Amino acid sequence: MKQRASRFWIVSVALHIALFIVIGRSLTMPGGLEAWLRSAPKQEMPAERIGFLALPRAAEPVPGRSGGDGRPVMPDAPPAEPIVAPLEVPDGFPPVPAGGAPAPAATGSG
């Protein structure tokens, strides 16, 4: 038994043939495909002018002060104790203290 081609197949074949003809014509015509893919003509961008601000020079350099921002000079503070690495490496975890933290109350929505 022979089945007839459905309308969808006929429409699909017709659209493919039309698309093939359009692409074929655009490739054979000079500038055909370029005209479709080209965007609007680009305008020339004006050149950006960059200038630098010249700061006025001071008459003579200002000497620095002890304390920097007007704070009084601090006497030398004693140095902090150096950090010392442990002498032994523990074999496991420390024991958990008895009692511990209480479990949170069970709250739920269901």
C-alpha atoms as an extended CHARMM CRD file, in Angstrom:
* protein
*
       110  EXT
         1         1  MET       CA              0.0000000000        0.0000000000        0.0000000000  PROA      1               0.0000000000
         2         2  LYS       CA              1.4330000000        3.3670000000       -1.0170000000  PROA      2               0.0000000000
         3         3  GLN       CA              1.0200000000        6.3610000000        1.3150000000  PROA      3               0.0000000000
         4         4  ARG       CA              0.5480000000        9.8600000000        0.0350000000  PROA      4               0.0000000000
         5         5  ALA       CA              3.0260000000       12.5480000000        1.0510000000  PROA      5               0.0000000000
         6         6  SER       CA              1.6030000000       14.7280000000        3.7890000000  PROA      6               0.0000000000
         7         7  ARG       CA              1.2650000000       18.4770000000        3.3910000000  PROA      7               0.0000000000
         8         8  PHE       CA              4.0830000000       19.0860000000        5.8690000000  PROA      8               0.0000000000
         9         9  TRP       CA              6.5700000000       17.2150000000        3.6860000000  PROA      9               0.0000000000
        10        10  ILE       CA              5.4630000000       19.1500000000        0.6030000000  PROA      10              0.0000000000
        11        11  VAL       CA              5.7790000000       22.4900000000        2.4370000000  PROA      11              0.0000000000
        12        12  SER       CA              9.1870000000       21.5050000000        3.8200000000  PROA      12              0.0000000000
        13        13  VAL       CA             10.5170000000       20.5260000000        0.3740000000  PROA      13              0.0000000000
        14        14  ALA       CA              9.1400000000       23.7490000000       -1.1390000000  PROA      14              0.0000000000
        15        15  LEU       CA             10.7750000000       25.8840000000        1.5650000000  PROA      15              0.0000000000
        16        16  HSD       CA             14.0990000000       24.0910000000        1.1460000000  PROA      16              0.0000000000
        17        17  ILE       CA             14.0280000000       24.6390000000       -2.6210000000  PROA      17              0.0000000000
        18        18  ALA       CA             13.1970000000       28.3310000000       -2.1530000000  PROA      18              0.0000000000
        19        19  LEU       CA             15.9940000000       28.7170000000        0.3950000000  PROA      19              0.0000000000
        20        20  PHE       CA             18.4210000000       26.9590000000       -1.9490000000  PROA      20              0.0000000000
        21        21  ILE       CA             17.4850000000       29.3400000000       -4.7910000000  PROA      21              0.0000000000
        22        22  VAL       CA             17.8640000000       32.4390000000       -2.5820000000  PROA      22              0.0000000000
        23        23  ILE       CA             21.2740000000       31.3360000000       -1.2780000000  PROA      23              0.0000000000
        24        24  GLY       CA             22.3900000000       30.3410000000       -4.7870000000  PROA      24              0.0000000000
        25        25  ARG       CA             21.4260000000       33.7350000000       -6.2200000000  PROA      25              0.0000000000
        26        26  SER       CA             23.1030000000       35.6120000000       -3.3810000000  PROA      26              0.0000000000
        27        27  LEU       CA             26.3320000000       33.6930000000       -3.9710000000  PROA      27              0.0000000000
        28        28  THR       CA             26.3170000000       34.2280000000       -7.7430000000  PROA      28              0.0000000000
        29        29  MET       CA             25.4920000000       37.9500000000       -7.6200000000  PROA      29              0.0000000000
        30        30  PRO       CA             28.4470000000       40.1940000000       -6.8180000000  PROA      30              0.0000000000
        31        31  GLY       CA             28.0060000000       41.5440000000       -3.3020000000  PROA      31              0.0000000000
        32        32  GLY       CA             24.6970000000       39.7410000000       -2.7920000000  PROA      32              0.0000000000
        33        33  LEU       CA             25.4910000000       37.9720000000        0.4680000000  PROA      33              0.0000000000
        34        34  GLU       CA             27.6540000000       40.8640000000        1.6600000000  PROA      34              0.0000000000
        35        35  ALA       CA             24.7200000000       43.2480000000        1.3950000000  PROA      35              0.0000000000
        36        36  TRP       CA             22.6990000000       41.0580000000        3.7500000000  PROA      36              0.0000000000
        37        37  LEU       CA             25.4490000000       40.6160000000        6.2910000000  PROA      37              0.0000000000
        38        38  ARG       CA             26.8020000000       44.1560000000        6.2450000000  PROA      38              0.0000000000
        39        39  SER       CA             25.6140000000       46.4710000000        8.9800000000  PROA      39              0.0000000000
        40        40  ALA       CA             24.9080000000       50.1630000000        8.5770000000  PROA      40              0.0000000000
        41        41  PRO       CA             27.8150000000       52.2270000000        7.2700000000  PROA      41              0.0000000000
        42        42  LYS       CA             30.2330000000       53.0320000000       10.0540000000  PROA      42              0.0000000000
        43        43  GLN       CA             30.8300000000       56.6350000000       10.9520000000  PROA      43              0.0000000000
        44        44  GLU       CA             34.3450000000       57.7370000000       11.6310000000  PROA      44              0.0000000000
        45        45  MET       CA             35.0300000000       58.1760000000       15.3100000000  PROA      45              0.0000000000
        46        46  PRO       CA             36.5790000000       61.5140000000       16.2040000000  PROA      46              0.0000000000
        47        47  ALA       CA             40.0710000000       61.2760000000       17.6600000000  PROA      47              0.0000000000
        48        48  GLU       CA             40.0820000000       61.5800000000       21.4230000000  PROA      48              0.0000000000
        49        49  ARG       CA             42.3640000000       64.2650000000       22.7470000000  PROA      49              0.0000000000
        50        50  ILE       CA             44.0010000000       63.4220000000       26.0430000000  PROA      50              0.0000000000
        51        51  GLY       CA             45.6020000000       66.1200000000       28.1440000000  PROA      51              0.0000000000
        52        52  PHE       CA             47.3970000000       66.0090000000       31.4490000000  PROA      52              0.0000000000
        53        53  LEU       CA             46.9900000000       68.4520000000       34.2990000000  PROA      53              0.0000000000
        54        54  ALA       CA             50.2530000000       70.0570000000       35.3850000000  PROA      54              0.0000000000
        55        55  LEU       CA             50.3060000000       70.6280000000       39.1480000000  PROA      55              0.0000000000
        56        56  PRO       CA             52.0580000000       73.7060000000       40.5280000000  PROA      56              0.0000000000
        57        57  ARG       CA             55.4140000000       72.9770000000       42.1310000000  PROA      57              0.0000000000
        58        58  ALA       CA             56.0880000000       73.9100000000       45.7650000000  PROA      58              0.0000000000
        59        59  ALA       CA             58.8730000000       76.3700000000       46.5000000000  PROA      59              0.0000000000
        60        60  GLU       CA             60.8750000000       73.7930000000       48.4640000000  PROA      60              0.0000000000
        61        61  PRO       CA             60.1320000000       70.3250000000       49.8250000000  PROA      61              0.0000000000
        62        62  VAL       CA             58.4710000000       70.1030000000       53.2270000000  PROA      62              0.0000000000
        63        63  PRO       CA             60.5150000000       67.9610000000       55.6340000000  PROA      63              0.0000000000
        64        64  GLY       CA             58.7510000000       65.0330000000       57.2830000000  PROA      64              0.0000000000
        65        65  ARG       CA             57.9160000000       64.9710000000       60.9820000000  PROA      65              0.0000000000
        66        66  SER       CA             58.2390000000       62.2390000000       63.5340000000  PROA      66              0.0000000000
        67        67  GLY       CA             54.7230000000       61.0110000000       64.2400000000  PROA      67              0.0000000000
        68        68  GLY       CA             53.5560000000       61.7810000000       60.7450000000  PROA      68              0.0000000000
        69        69  ASP       CA             50.1420000000       63.3090000000       61.3120000000  PROA      69              0.0000000000
        70        70  GLY       CA             50.8020000000       65.4150000000       64.3920000000  PROA      70              0.0000000000
        71        71  ARG       CA             50.6960000000       62.5130000000       66.8870000000  PROA      71              0.0000000000
        72        72  PRO       CA             53.2830000000       62.6300000000       69.6610000000  PROA      72              0.0000000000
        73        73  VAL       CA             56.3400000000       60.4760000000       69.2420000000  PROA      73              0.0000000000
        74        74  MET       CA             55.7910000000       57.1290000000       70.9810000000  PROA      74              0.0000000000
        75        75  PRO       CA             58.6080000000       55.6090000000       73.0170000000  PROA      75              0.0000000000
        76        76  ASP       CA             59.8300000000       52.2410000000       71.8270000000  PROA      76              0.0000000000
        77        77  ALA       CA             57.3300000000       49.5900000000       72.9130000000  PROA      77              0.0000000000
        78        78  PRO       CA             58.6990000000       46.2640000000       74.1470000000  PROA      78              0.0000000000
        79        79  PRO       CA             58.6600000000       43.6450000000       71.3880000000  PROA      79              0.0000000000
        80        80  ALA       CA             55.9370000000       40.9950000000       71.5060000000  PROA      80              0.0000000000
        81        81  GLU       CA             56.8460000000       37.4640000000       72.5310000000  PROA      81              0.0000000000
        82        82  PRO       CA             57.8300000000       35.3490000000       69.5310000000  PROA      82              0.0000000000
        83        83  ILE       CA             55.4800000000       32.5790000000       68.4560000000  PROA      83              0.0000000000
        84        84  VAL       CA             56.9220000000       29.1620000000       69.2620000000  PROA      84              0.0000000000
        85        85  ALA       CA             55.9480000000       25.9780000000       67.4370000000  PROA      85              0.0000000000
        86        86  PRO       CA             54.6930000000       23.0610000000       69.5970000000  PROA      86              0.0000000000
        87        87  LEU       CA             57.2920000000       20.4800000000       70.5620000000  PROA      87              0.0000000000
        88        88  GLU       CA             54.9900000000       17.4630000000       70.1860000000  PROA      88              0.0000000000
        89        89  VAL       CA             52.4630000000       16.5160000000       67.5310000000  PROA      89              0.0000000000
        90        90  PRO       CA             49.1900000000       15.1710000000       69.0260000000  PROA      90              0.0000000000
        91        91  ASP       CA             48.1370000000       11.6440000000       68.0190000000  PROA      91              0.0000000000
        92        92  GLY       CA             44.3940000000       12.3110000000       67.9600000000  PROA      92              0.0000000000
        93        93  PHE       CA             41.6920000000       14.7060000000       68.9490000000  PROA      93              0.0000000000
        94        94  PRO       CA             41.4140000000       16.0720000000       72.4980000000  PROA      94              0.0000000000
        95        95  PRO       CA             38.6770000000       14.4500000000       74.6290000000  PROA      95              0.0000000000
        96        96  VAL       CA             35.2210000000       15.9790000000       74.4820000000  PROA      96              0.0000000000
        97        97  PRO       CA             34.1890000000       17.6040000000       77.7920000000  PROA      97              0.0000000000
        98        98  ALA       CA             31.2880000000       15.9580000000       79.6090000000  PROA      98              0.0000000000
        99        99  GLY       CA             27.9560000000       17.6970000000       79.2800000000  PROA      99              0.0000000000
       100       100  GLY       CA             28.8370000000       19.6530000000       76.1760000000  PROA      100             0.0000000000
       101       101  ALA       CA             26.4920000000       22.0870000000       74.5480000000  PROA      101             0.0000000000
       102       102  PRO       CA             22.7610000000       21.3450000000       74.8030000000  PROA      102             0.0000000000
       103       103  ALA       CA             21.0500000000       20.0970000000       71.6510000000  PROA      103             0.0000000000
       104       104  PRO       CA             18.8840000000       22.6940000000       69.9320000000  PROA      104             0.0000000000
       105       105  ALA       CA             15.1380000000       22.3280000000       70.3810000000  PROA      105             0.0000000000
       106       106  ALA       CA             13.4610000000       20.4980000000       67.5200000000  PROA      106             0.0000000000
       107       107  THR       CA             11.4660000000       23.0130000000       65.5590000000  PROA      107             0.0000000000
       108       108  GLY       CA              9.7640000000       22.1390000000       62.3430000000  PROA      108             0.0000000000
       109       109  SER       CA              6.9540000000       23.1900000000       60.1480000000  PROA      109             0.0000000000
       110       110  GLY       CA              5.4450000000       19.7860000000       59.5530000000  PROA      110             0.0000000000
